[in-house]
Amino acid sequence: MSPSPFLLRTAAVSALAVAVLATSGCGWFRKENSLYAQAPENRPLEVPPDLDRPGGPGALMAPDQTASVTRSQMQGPAGAAADTGFSVPAERDEVYARVGQVLEATEGLIVVNSAQLLGTYDVNYQGSNFMIRVVRGESGSHVSAVDPRGQPAQGEEPRQLIAALRSQLSP
């Protein structure tokens, strides 16, 4: 027995009605929120409760005195920059090559990495890791010992190595 055309037509119309209702987003299941109906730039900013006030008791207090940071204060203890750098009246590439020769001849020093384009030698000297940097300066080139952050290297090893380089490279 084949199904009657009336039964097929009714089943097709019913299936079509169910499909239309399912894809139209029936209002019974939809929640309205007027905040999200607005354009994104007009919506209010939602801030979690913990982030709407300062984190500590003195978070918004201004300092009592006005302070100025000078270059000498940024370099650390007095004389630290002078102990970890010096100038050589020559071109940067020439000084970089001469520094490399002195480093190779220095006992207790391992050149871990070198980058001529950056003008740096990453060295391990007597158990201390730091960089020797050669940059172009106003009156030639400047050789300095720096830590990975680019700040003057602290400690006795960088000072000793810079003193050895100064004695061999200064005219």
C-alpha positions as CSV (number, residue, x, y, z in Angstrom):
1,M,0.0,0.0,0.0
2,S,1.3,3.3,-0.9
3,P,0.5,6.3,1.3
4,S,-2.2,8.6,0.2
5,P,-1.3,12.0,-1.4
6,F,-3.2,13.8,1.2
7,L,-1.2,12.2,4.0
8,L,2.1,13.0,2.2
9,R,1.0,16.6,1.7
10,T,0.1,17.0,5.3
11,A,3.4,15.5,6.5
12,A,5.4,17.8,4.2
13,V,3.5,20.9,5.4
14,S,3.9,19.8,9.0
15,A,7.7,19.2,8.5
16,L,8.0,22.6,6.8
17,A,6.2,24.4,9.7
18,V,8.4,22.7,12.3
19,A,11.5,23.7,10.3
20,V,10.4,27.3,10.0
21,L,9.5,27.6,13.7
22,A,12.8,25.9,14.7
23,T,15.0,28.3,12.6
24,S,13.1,31.5,13.3
25,G,14.2,31.7,16.9
26,C,11.0,31.2,18.8
27,G,10.2,34.0,21.2
28,W,9.5,31.6,24.0
29,F,13.2,30.8,24.4
30,R,14.6,34.3,23.7
31,K,15.5,36.6,26.6
32,E,15.5,40.3,25.8
33,N,18.2,42.6,27.2
34,S,18.1,46.2,26.1
35,L,21.8,46.7,27.0
36,Y,22.9,44.4,24.2
37,A,20.5,45.9,21.7
38,Q,22.5,49.1,21.6
39,A,25.6,49.7,19.4
40,P,28.8,48.3,21.0
41,E,30.3,51.7,21.6
42,N,27.2,52.8,23.6
43,R,27.0,49.8,25.9
44,P,28.1,50.3,29.5
45,L,31.4,49.0,30.6
46,E,31.1,46.1,33.0
47,V,33.9,46.1,35.6
48,P,34.3,43.2,38.0
49,P,33.7,44.2,41.6
50,D,37.3,43.7,42.7
51,L,38.7,46.0,40.0
52,D,36.7,49.2,40.6
53,R,38.8,50.5,43.5
54,P,42.5,50.7,44.3
55,G,44.3,47.6,45.5
56,G,45.9,48.9,48.6
57,P,45.5,51.6,51.3
58,G,48.2,53.9,49.7
59,A,47.5,53.2,46.0
60,L,46.2,56.6,45.1
61,M,48.3,58.7,47.5
62,A,50.6,61.3,45.8
63,P,54.2,61.5,47.0
64,D,54.9,64.2,49.6
65,Q,57.9,65.7,47.8
66,T,58.5,66.4,44.2
67,A,61.3,64.2,42.9
68,S,63.3,64.4,39.7
69,V,65.1,61.5,38.2
70,T,68.4,62.4,36.6
71,R,70.6,60.3,34.5
72,S,73.1,59.8,37.3
73,Q,70.4,58.4,39.5
74,M,69.3,55.9,36.8
75,Q,72.8,54.5,36.5
76,G,72.9,53.1,40.0
77,P,75.5,53.8,42.7
78,A,77.9,56.6,42.2
79,G,80.6,55.7,39.8
80,A,79.0,52.5,38.6
81,A,78.7,53.6,35.0
82,A,82.3,54.9,35.0
83,D,83.5,51.5,36.2
84,T,81.7,49.6,33.6
85,G,82.4,51.6,30.4
86,F,84.9,53.8,28.6
87,S,85.4,55.5,25.2
88,V,87.8,54.7,22.4
89,P,88.5,57.2,19.6
90,A,88.0,54.8,16.7
91,E,85.2,53.4,14.5
92,R,82.8,51.0,16.1
93,D,83.6,48.0,13.8
94,E,87.3,48.4,14.4
95,V,86.8,48.6,18.2
96,Y,84.4,45.6,18.1
97,A,87.1,43.5,16.4
98,R,89.8,44.6,18.8
99,V,87.5,43.9,21.8
100,G,87.0,40.4,20.4
101,Q,90.7,39.8,20.2
102,V,91.2,40.9,23.8
103,L,88.3,38.7,25.0
104,E,89.7,35.6,23.2
105,A,93.1,36.2,25.0
106,T,91.5,36.7,28.4
107,E,91.9,33.7,30.8
108,G,88.7,32.5,32.6
109,L,86.5,34.1,29.9
110,I,84.1,32.3,27.6
111,V,82.4,34.1,24.7
112,V,79.0,32.5,24.7
113,N,77.6,34.5,21.8
114,S,78.6,37.5,19.6
115,A,76.6,39.7,17.4
116,Q,78.6,42.1,15.3
117,L,75.5,43.8,13.9
118,L,74.4,44.7,17.5
119,G,78.0,45.2,18.7
120,T,77.7,42.8,21.6
121,Y,79.6,39.9,23.1
122,D,77.7,37.7,25.6
123,V,80.3,36.5,28.0
124,N,80.8,34.3,31.0
125,Y,83.7,35.7,33.1
126,Q,84.7,34.0,36.3
127,G,81.1,32.6,36.7
128,S,79.4,35.9,36.0
129,N,77.2,36.3,32.9
130,F,77.0,39.8,31.2
131,M,77.4,41.5,27.9
132,I,80.2,43.6,26.5
133,R,78.6,46.2,24.2
134,V,80.3,48.4,21.7
135,V,78.3,51.4,20.4
136,R,79.1,54.4,18.3
137,G,79.6,57.5,20.5
138,E,80.2,61.2,20.0
139,S,84.0,60.8,20.0
140,G,84.4,57.4,18.6
141,S,83.1,54.2,20.2
142,H,81.9,53.4,23.7
143,V,82.7,50.0,25.3
144,S,80.6,49.0,28.3
145,A,79.5,46.0,30.4
146,V,75.7,45.6,30.6
147,D,73.3,43.2,32.1
148,P,70.6,41.5,30.0
149,R,68.2,44.5,30.7
150,G,70.7,46.9,29.2
151,Q,71.6,48.4,32.6
152,P,75.3,48.8,33.7
153,A,76.5,45.4,34.9
154,Q,77.0,45.1,38.7
155,G,79.7,43.1,40.4
156,E,83.5,42.8,40.5
157,E,83.8,40.7,37.4
158,P,82.4,43.2,34.9
159,R,84.6,46.0,36.5
160,Q,87.7,43.8,36.2
161,L,87.0,42.9,32.6
162,I,86.3,46.5,31.7
163,A,89.6,47.6,33.4
164,A,91.5,44.9,31.3
165,L,89.8,46.1,28.1
166,R,90.5,49.8,28.9
167,S,94.2,49.1,29.5
168,Q,94.5,47.2,26.2
169,L,92.3,49.4,24.0
170,S,93.0,53.0,25.3
171,P,95.6,54.9,23.3
